[in-house]
Amino acid sequence: MRWAQADTAEALIYALRASNLPYLIELVELQAINHLLEPGDLLIAHDLIDLAGPVQRTFFRHKGYGFLPHNPPFCPVLRHYCSAAALSVLATMACDVRPRLFRRGTYAAVPADVALSEEHRQVLIDWGADVVGTGVIPTSGLARELELCYAPLGWVQQAGDESSGALGEATTNVLRAVIQATALALPVERGCACASAMQGVVERGLVEPDWQTWLPPAT
């Protein structure tokens, strides 16, 4: 799944929180800029370079308390469970059809309507990026604001393949299996910082303890 518009992402995040579903794994298409990566590889990014441009990144418009720490940008606990599930799923596959898994990597988020030149790619490489894509922003930040755990699970596309969302059957089956295995392993009670991301704001009296009072219902 991928969300191109901020209002769609906001509605999704709000619905997940309202449904007491605290975990979100976003499936993202990747273009490799690290030469070690190949088409079909799976990557669970641990770091983010935000170059997505003028995207609405917060529920709390015109309010200072919406600016939360995003280091690390993705939930390390959810990444751990997703990585373990992926390793388990891939271990059951034959070597000749098994995609490679990278459990770390830096994701560069860019606008969907901007074509990257070789000069732009080199700058991203110099900054430490491994892959580039048009997902993750604003979903990751919005998830943090409503205290959800978020992690991106990506697959590397063939260079020059612009067919958004076009997945082969094999890749689709692998991603589905990883998501299912992750969901079965996740703990009910969370101990990560995501679960209390707004606690400091609550303690300062800027918002009430009940999250449903923080913003109006999504429409």
VOVEX-420988 format. One record per residue: x, y, z of N, C-alpha, C in turn; chain. Coordinates in Angstrom, 1 decimal. Atoms other than C-alpha are relative to their C-alpha. Layout:
# residues N
   neast  nnorth     nup  caeast  canorth    caup   ceast  cnorth     cup  chain
       X       Y       Z       X        Y       Z       X       Y       Z      A
...
//
This chain:
# residues 219
   neast  nnorth     nup  caeast  canorth    caup   ceast  cnorth     cup  chain
     0.8    -1.2     0.0     0.0      0.0     0.0     0.9     1.2     0.0      A
    -0.7    -1.2     0.1     1.1      3.5    -0.7    -1.0     1.2    -0.1      A
     0.9    -1.1     0.0    -0.5      6.9    -0.1     0.7     1.2    -0.6      A
    -0.6    -1.1     0.7     0.2      9.8    -2.4    -0.4     1.3     0.6      A
     0.5    -1.2    -0.5    -1.9     12.4    -0.6     0.0     0.0     1.5      A
    -0.1    -0.1    -1.4    -1.5     13.7     2.9    -1.3    -0.2     0.7      A
     1.3     0.1    -0.6    -5.2     13.8     3.6    -0.4    -1.5     0.1      A
     0.2     1.4     0.0    -5.4     10.1     2.7     0.8    -0.7     1.2      A
    -0.9     0.5    -1.1    -2.5      9.3     5.1    -0.6     0.3     1.3      A
     0.5    -0.4    -1.3    -4.1     11.3     7.9    -1.3    -0.8     0.3      A
     1.2     0.8    -0.2    -7.4      9.4     7.5     0.4    -1.4     0.4      A
    -0.4     1.3    -0.3    -5.6      6.1     7.6     0.6    -0.1     1.4      A
    -0.6     0.0    -1.3    -3.5      6.9    10.7    -1.1     0.2     1.1      A
     1.1    -0.3    -1.0    -6.6      8.3    12.5    -0.8    -1.3     0.2      A
     0.8     1.2     0.0    -8.6      5.1    11.6     0.7    -1.1     0.8      A
    -0.8     1.1    -0.7    -5.8      2.8    12.9     0.0     0.3     1.5      A
     0.0    -0.4    -1.4    -5.6      4.7    16.2    -1.3    -0.2     0.6      A
     1.3     0.2    -0.5    -9.3      4.7    16.6    -0.4    -1.4     0.1      A
     0.3     1.4    -0.1    -9.4      1.0    16.0     0.9    -0.8     0.9      A
    -1.0     0.6    -0.9    -6.7      0.3    18.5     0.9    -1.0    -0.7      A
    -1.0     0.7     0.8    -4.4     -1.0    15.8     1.3     0.8     0.0      A
    -1.1    -0.9    -0.3    -1.0      0.4    16.9     1.2    -0.2    -1.0      A
    -1.1     0.3     0.8     1.2     -1.1    14.2    -0.3     0.3    -1.5      A
     0.2    -0.3     1.4     1.7      0.1    10.6     1.3    -0.3    -0.8      A
    -1.1     0.3     1.0     4.0     -1.4     7.9    -0.4     0.5    -1.3      A
     0.3    -0.6     1.3     4.0      0.6     4.7     0.9    -0.7    -1.1      A
    -0.7     0.6     1.1     4.9     -1.3     1.5     0.5     1.1    -1.0      A
    -0.6    -1.1     0.8     7.2      1.0    -0.6     0.8    -0.5    -1.1      A
    -0.8     0.4     1.2     8.6      0.7    -4.1     1.4     0.8     0.1      A
    -1.4    -0.6    -0.2    12.4      1.4    -4.1     0.7     0.1    -1.4      A
    -1.0    -0.1     1.0    14.8      2.6    -6.7     1.4     0.0     0.7      A
    -1.3     0.1    -0.6    18.3      1.6    -5.8     1.0     1.0    -0.5      A
    -1.1    -0.8     0.3    21.1      4.1    -5.7     1.3    -0.5     0.5      A
    -1.2     0.7    -0.5    23.5      1.9    -3.8     0.3    -1.2    -1.0      A
    -0.3     0.9     1.0    25.2     -0.3    -6.3     0.0    -1.5     0.4      A
     0.1     1.3    -0.5    25.1     -3.3    -4.0    -1.4    -0.6    -0.1      A
     1.4     0.4     0.1    21.3     -3.5    -4.4    -0.4    -0.4    -1.4      A
     0.4     0.6     1.2    19.6     -5.5    -7.1    -1.5     0.0    -0.1      A
     1.5     0.1     0.1    16.0     -5.6    -8.5    -0.5    -1.3     0.7      A
     0.6     1.2    -0.7    13.9     -7.9    -6.3     0.4     0.0     1.5      A
    -0.5     0.0    -1.4    15.9     -7.2    -3.1    -1.1     0.6     0.9      A
     0.8    -0.6    -1.1    13.9     -6.5     0.1     0.8     0.8     0.9      A
    -0.8    -0.9    -0.8    15.0     -3.7     2.3    -1.0     0.6     1.1      A
     0.8    -0.6    -1.1    13.7     -2.5     5.8     0.9     1.1     0.5      A
    -0.9    -1.2    -0.3    15.1      1.0     6.1     0.0     0.3     1.5      A
    -0.1    -0.5    -1.4    16.4      2.3     9.4     0.2     1.5     0.1      A
    -0.3    -1.4    -0.1    17.1      5.9     8.5    -0.7     0.7    -1.2      A
     0.8    -0.7     1.0    15.4      8.6     6.4     0.7     1.3    -0.4      A
    -0.3    -1.3     0.5    16.4     11.6     4.3    -1.3     0.6    -0.7      A
     1.3    -0.6     0.4    13.3     13.8     3.8     0.2     1.1    -1.0      A
     0.0    -1.0     1.0    13.3     15.6     0.5    -1.3     0.0    -0.8      A
     1.3     0.2     0.6     9.6     15.1    -0.2    -0.6     1.3    -0.4      A
     0.5    -1.3     0.4     9.0     18.8    -0.6    -1.2     0.5     0.9      A
     1.1    -0.6    -0.8     5.9     20.7     0.5    -1.2    -0.9     0.2      A
     1.1     1.0    -0.4     3.8     17.9     2.0    -0.4     0.3     1.4      A
     0.5    -0.2    -1.3     1.6     18.3     5.0     0.4    -1.1     0.9      A
    -0.6     1.0    -0.8     3.5     16.5     7.7    -0.5    -0.2     1.4      A
     0.5     0.0    -1.4     1.5     17.1    10.8    -1.5     0.1     0.1      A
     1.4    -0.2    -0.3    -1.9     16.7    12.3    -0.2     1.4     0.6      A
     0.1    -1.2    -0.9    -1.2     19.8    14.5     0.4     1.2    -0.8      A
    -0.3    -1.2     0.8    -1.3     22.6    12.0    -0.1     1.3     0.8      A
    -0.1    -1.3    -0.7    -0.3     26.0    13.3     0.1    -0.2     1.5      A
    -0.3     0.3    -1.4     0.6     24.4    16.7     1.4    -0.5     0.2      A
    -1.4     0.4    -0.2     4.1     24.0    18.1     0.2    -1.4     0.5      A
    -0.2     1.3    -0.6     3.5     20.8    20.0    -0.1    -1.2    -0.9      A
     0.0     1.1     0.9     3.2     18.7    16.9     1.4    -0.5    -0.4      A
    -1.3     0.3     0.4     6.9     18.7    16.4     0.7    -0.9     1.0      A
    -0.5     1.0    -0.9     8.2     15.5    17.9     1.3    -0.5    -0.5      A
    -1.3     0.6     0.4    11.6     13.8    17.9    -0.2    -1.1    -1.0      A
     0.1     1.1     1.0    12.0     11.5    14.9     1.3    -0.7    -0.2      A
    -1.3     0.7     0.0    15.3      9.9    15.8    -0.1    -1.2     1.1      A
     0.0     0.4     1.4    15.0      7.1    15.0    -1.3     0.3    -0.7      A
     1.2    -0.4     0.8    12.5      7.9    12.2    -1.0    -1.1     0.0      A
     0.9     1.2     0.0    11.0      4.3    12.3     0.2    -0.7     1.2      A
     0.0     0.8    -1.3    10.1      2.1    15.2     1.0    -1.1    -0.1      A
    -1.0     1.1     0.0    13.1     -0.1    16.0    -0.6    -1.4     0.4      A
     0.6     1.2    -0.4    10.9     -2.7    17.6    -0.8    -0.6    -1.1      A
     0.7     0.6     1.2     8.6     -3.1    14.6     0.9    -0.4    -1.1      A
    -1.0     0.4     1.0    11.6     -3.2    12.3     0.6    -1.3     0.4      A
    -0.6     1.3    -0.5    13.0     -6.0    14.5    -0.9    -1.1    -0.3      A
     0.9     1.1     0.3     9.9     -8.1    14.2    -0.2    -0.2    -1.5      A
     0.2     0.1     1.5     9.5     -7.4    10.5     1.2    -0.7    -0.6      A
    -1.2     0.7     0.5    13.1     -8.4     9.9     0.1    -1.5     0.4      A
     0.0     1.4    -0.4    12.8    -11.6    11.9    -1.0    -0.8    -0.8      A
     1.0     0.7     0.8     9.6    -12.5    10.1     0.5    -0.2    -1.5      A
    -0.6     0.1     1.4    11.3    -11.8     6.7     1.0    -1.1    -0.1      A
    -1.0     1.0     0.0    14.2    -14.0     7.6    -0.6    -1.4     0.1      A
     0.7     1.3    -0.1    11.8    -16.8     8.6    -0.7    -0.4    -1.3      A
     0.7     0.3     1.3     9.8    -16.6     5.4     1.0    -0.3    -1.1      A
    -1.0     0.2     1.0    12.9    -16.4     3.2     0.7    -1.3     0.2      A
    -0.7     1.2    -0.3    14.4    -19.4     4.9    -0.8    -1.2    -0.6      A
     0.8     1.1     0.6    11.6    -21.6     3.5     0.0     0.0    -1.5      A
     0.0    -0.1     1.5    12.2    -20.6    -0.1     1.3    -0.6    -0.6      A
    -1.1     0.6     0.7    14.5    -22.3    -2.6     1.0     1.2    -0.3      A
    -1.0    -1.0     0.1    17.8    -20.5    -3.0    -0.1     0.8    -1.4      A
     0.0    -0.6     1.3    17.3    -19.8    -6.7    -1.2     1.0    -0.2      A
     1.1    -1.0     0.1    14.1    -17.8    -6.1    -0.1     0.9     1.2      A
     0.1    -0.8    -1.3    14.8    -16.3    -2.7     0.6     1.4    -0.2      A
    -0.6    -1.4     0.1    15.2    -12.5    -2.7     0.9     0.2     1.2      A
    -0.9    -0.4    -1.1    17.9    -11.0    -0.6    -0.7     1.0     0.9      A
     0.6    -0.9    -1.0    17.0     -9.1     2.5     1.1     0.9     0.6      A
    -0.9    -0.9    -0.7    18.7     -6.0     3.8    -0.8     0.6     1.1      A
     0.8    -0.4    -1.2    17.7     -5.2     7.4     0.4     1.5     0.4      A
    -0.3    -1.4    -0.3    19.2     -1.7     7.3     0.2     0.7    -1.3      A
    -0.2    -0.8     1.2    19.4      1.1     4.8    -0.6     1.4     0.2      A
     0.6    -1.3    -0.1    18.7      4.8     4.3    -0.9     0.3    -1.2      A
     1.0    -0.3     1.0    15.6      5.8     2.4    -0.1     1.5    -0.2      A
     0.2    -1.4     0.3    15.5      9.1     0.6    -1.4     0.2    -0.6      A
     1.4    -0.3     0.5    11.9     10.4     0.2     0.1     1.2    -0.9      A
    -0.1    -1.1     1.0    11.5     12.5    -2.9    -1.4     0.2    -0.6      A
     1.3    -0.3     0.6     8.5     14.2    -4.7    -0.3    -1.0    -1.1      A
     0.4     0.9     1.0     6.5     11.9    -7.0     0.2     0.6    -1.4      A
     0.0    -0.6     1.4     6.6     14.4    -9.9     1.4     0.6    -0.4      A
    -1.4    -0.5     0.3    10.4     15.1    -9.9     0.8    -1.2    -0.5      A
    -0.9     1.0     0.5    12.7     13.1   -12.1     1.4     0.2     0.5      A
    -1.3    -0.2    -0.5    16.1     12.5   -10.5     1.1    -0.1    -1.1      A
    -1.1     0.0     1.0    19.1     13.4   -12.6     1.2    -0.8     0.7      A
    -1.2     0.7    -0.5    22.5     11.6   -12.2     0.6     0.9     1.1      A
    -0.6    -0.9    -1.0    23.7     14.7   -10.3    -0.7    -0.1     1.3      A
     0.8     0.1    -1.2    20.8     14.4    -7.8     0.3    -1.3     0.7      A
    -0.3     1.3    -0.5    21.5     10.7    -7.4     1.4     0.0     0.7      A
    -1.4     0.0    -0.6    25.2     11.4    -6.7    -0.1     0.7     1.4      A
     0.2    -0.7    -1.3    24.2     13.9    -4.0    -0.6    -0.9     1.1      A
     0.6     0.9    -1.0    22.0     11.4    -2.3     1.0    -1.1     0.4      A
    -1.0     1.0    -0.4    24.8      8.8    -2.4     1.0     0.7     0.9      A
    -0.9    -0.7    -0.8    27.1     11.4    -0.9    -0.6     0.2     1.4      A
     0.7    -0.2    -1.3    24.5     11.9     1.9    -0.2    -1.3     0.7      A
     0.2     1.3    -0.7    24.4      8.2     2.6    -1.2    -0.8    -0.4      A
     1.2     0.7     0.3    21.2      7.2     0.9     0.3    -1.3    -0.8      A
    -0.1     1.3     0.7    20.8      3.6    -0.4    -1.1    -0.2    -1.0      A
     1.1     0.1     0.9    17.4      3.8    -2.0    -0.8     1.3     0.0      A
     0.8    -1.2     0.2    15.0      6.5    -3.2    -1.4    -0.5    -0.3      A
     1.4     0.3     0.3    11.2      6.5    -3.4    -0.9     1.1     0.4      A
     1.0    -1.0    -0.2     8.0      8.5    -3.1    -0.9    -0.3     1.1      A
     0.9     0.4    -1.2     6.5      6.8     0.0     0.6     0.6     1.3      A
    -0.5    -0.3    -1.3     7.1      7.1     3.7    -0.4     1.3     0.6      A
     0.4    -1.3    -0.4     6.5     10.8     3.9    -1.4     0.3    -0.7      A
     0.0    -0.5    -1.4     4.1     12.0     5.4    -0.4    -1.1     1.0      A
     0.6     1.1    -0.9     2.9      8.6     6.8     0.8    -0.2     1.2      A
    -0.8     0.3    -1.2     5.8      8.0     9.1    -0.1     1.0     1.1      A
     0.1    -1.1    -1.0     5.6     11.4    10.8    -1.4     0.0     0.6      A
     1.4     0.0    -0.6     1.8     11.3    11.2    -0.2    -1.2     0.9      A
     0.2     1.2    -0.9     2.0      7.8    12.7     0.7     0.3     1.4      A
    -0.7    -0.3    -1.2     4.5      9.1    15.3    -0.9     0.9     0.9      A
     0.8    -0.9    -0.7     2.1     11.9    16.2    -1.2    -0.6     0.7      A
     1.1     0.7    -0.6    -0.7      9.5    17.0     0.5    -1.2     0.7      A
    -0.6     1.0    -0.8     1.7      7.2    18.8    -0.1    -1.4    -0.5      A
     0.0     1.3     0.6     1.6      4.4    16.3     1.5    -0.5    -0.3      A
    -1.3     0.5     0.4     4.6      2.1    15.5     0.0    -0.1    -1.5      A
    -0.1     0.0     1.4     5.7      2.5    11.9     1.3    -0.5    -0.5      A
    -1.2     0.4     0.7     8.2      0.8     9.6    -0.3    -0.2    -1.5      A
     0.1     0.2     1.5     8.7      0.7     5.8     0.6    -1.4    -0.4      A
    -0.5     1.2     0.6     9.1     -2.6     4.0     0.0     0.2    -1.5      A
    -0.1    -0.4     1.4    10.4     -2.0     0.5     0.6    -1.1    -0.9      A
    -0.6     0.8     0.9    11.3     -3.9    -2.6     0.6     0.8    -1.1      A
    -0.7    -0.7     1.0    13.8     -2.8    -5.2    -0.6    -0.3    -1.4      A
     0.5     0.2     1.3    12.4     -2.2    -8.7     1.1    -0.1    -1.0      A
    -0.9    -0.1     1.1    14.1     -2.7   -12.0     0.2     1.4    -0.4      A
    -0.3    -1.4     0.3    15.8      0.5   -13.0    -0.8     0.4    -1.2      A
     0.8    -0.5     1.1    13.5      2.6   -15.2    -1.4    -0.5     0.0      A
     1.4     0.5    -0.1    10.4      0.7   -14.2    -0.9     1.0     0.7      A
     0.9    -1.1    -0.7     7.8      3.4   -13.5    -1.4    -0.6     0.2      A
     1.4     0.5    -0.1     4.8      1.0   -13.3    -0.3    -0.1     1.5      A
     0.3    -0.1    -1.4     3.6      2.1    -9.9    -0.9    -1.1     0.5      A
     0.8     1.1    -0.6     2.3     -0.8    -7.8     0.0    -1.3    -0.7      A
     0.0     1.2     0.7     3.0     -3.4   -10.4     1.0    -1.0     0.6      A
    -0.8     1.0    -0.7     4.2     -6.4    -8.5    -0.1    -1.4    -0.7      A
     0.1     1.4     0.4     5.1     -9.9    -9.7    -0.7    -0.9     1.0      A
     0.7     0.9    -0.9     3.2    -12.8    -8.2     1.0    -0.4     1.1      A
    -0.9     0.5    -1.0     6.3    -14.1    -6.4     0.3     1.1     1.1      A
    -0.2    -1.1    -1.0     7.1    -10.7    -4.8    -1.2     0.3     0.9      A
     1.2    -0.2    -0.8     3.5    -10.2    -3.8    -0.2    -1.1     1.1      A
     0.2     1.1    -1.0     3.4    -13.6    -2.1     1.0     0.1     1.1      A
    -1.0    -0.2    -1.1     6.7    -12.9    -0.2    -0.4     1.1     0.9      A
     0.4    -1.1    -0.8     5.5     -9.5     1.0    -1.2    -0.4     0.9      A
     1.2     0.4    -0.8     2.1    -11.0     2.1     0.4    -0.9     1.1      A
    -0.4     1.0    -1.1     3.8    -13.8     4.0     0.8     0.7     1.1      A
    -0.8    -0.8    -1.0     6.2    -11.3     5.7    -0.9     0.8     0.9      A
     1.0    -0.8    -0.8     3.3     -9.1     6.8    -0.8    -0.9     1.0      A
     0.8     0.9    -0.8     1.3    -12.1     8.1     0.9    -0.5     1.1      A
    -0.9     0.5    -1.0     4.3    -13.5    10.0     0.3     1.1     1.0      A
    -0.3    -1.1    -0.9     5.1    -10.1    11.5    -1.2     0.2     0.9      A
     1.2    -0.3    -0.8     1.5     -9.6    12.6    -0.2    -1.1     1.1      A
     0.2     1.1    -1.0     1.4    -13.0    14.4     1.0     0.1     1.1      A
    -1.0    -0.1    -1.0     4.6    -12.2    16.3     0.0     1.2     0.9      A
    -0.1    -1.3    -0.7     4.0     -8.6    17.4    -0.7    -0.1     1.4      A
     0.5     0.0    -1.4     3.4     -8.1    21.2    -1.3     0.8     0.1      A
     1.2    -0.9    -0.2     0.0     -6.8    22.4     0.4     1.2     0.7      A
    -0.5    -1.1    -0.8     1.7     -4.6    25.0     1.3     0.6    -0.6      A
    -1.2    -0.6     0.6     4.2     -2.1    23.5     0.9     0.6     1.1      A
    -0.9    -0.6    -0.9     7.3     -1.0    25.3     0.9     1.0    -0.6      A
    -0.8    -0.9     0.8     8.8      1.2    22.6    -0.4     1.5     0.3      A
     0.2    -1.4    -0.2     9.0      5.0    22.7    -1.2     0.5    -0.8      A
     1.1    -0.5     0.8     6.3      5.3    20.0    -1.3     0.0     0.8      A
     1.3     0.1    -0.8     3.6      4.3    22.5    -0.2     1.2     0.9      A
     0.1    -1.2    -0.9     4.3      7.4    24.5     0.6     1.3    -0.6      A
    -0.7    -1.1     0.7     5.5      9.8    21.9    -0.5     1.4     0.4      A
     0.6    -1.3    -0.4     3.1     12.6    23.0     0.0     0.2     1.5      A
     0.1    -0.2    -1.4     3.6     12.1    26.7     0.6     1.3     0.5      A
    -0.5    -1.2    -0.4     5.8     15.1    27.1    -0.9     1.2    -0.3      A
     1.0    -1.1     0.3     3.2     17.3    25.4    -1.2    -0.1     1.0      A
     1.1     0.1    -1.0     0.5     15.9    27.8     0.5     0.5     1.3      A
    -0.5    -0.5    -1.3     2.7     16.5    30.8     0.2     1.5     0.1      A
    -0.1    -1.4     0.0     3.2     20.1    29.8    -1.4     0.7     0.0      A
     1.4    -0.5    -0.1    -0.6     20.5    29.8    -0.5     0.6    -1.3      A
     0.4    -0.6     1.3    -0.8     21.4    26.1    -1.1    -0.8    -0.6      A
     1.1     0.8     0.5    -3.2     18.5    25.3    -0.5    -0.9     1.2      A
     0.5     0.9    -1.0    -5.4     16.2    27.4     0.5    -1.4    -0.2      A
    -0.5     1.4     0.1    -4.4     12.6    28.1    -0.8    -0.8    -1.0      A
     0.8     0.8     1.0    -7.3     11.3    25.9     0.4     0.5    -1.4      A
    -0.4    -0.4     1.4    -5.9     11.3    22.3    -1.1     0.5    -0.8      A
     1.1    -0.3     0.8    -9.3     11.7    20.9    -0.4     1.5     0.1      A
     0.3    -1.4    -0.1    -9.4     15.3    22.1     1.1     0.8    -0.7      A
    -1.1    -0.7     0.6    -6.2     16.2    20.2    -0.3     0.7    -1.3      A
     0.4    -0.5     1.3    -7.8     16.8    16.9    -1.4    -0.5    -0.4      A
     1.3     0.4     0.4   -11.2     16.6    15.2     0.0    -1.3    -0.8      A
     0.0     1.2     0.8   -12.3     13.3    13.7     0.3     0.1    -1.5      A
    -0.3     0.0     1.4   -11.1     12.5    10.2    -1.3    -0.1    -0.8      A
     1.2     0.0     0.8   -13.6     13.1     7.5     0.4    -0.4    -1.4      A
//
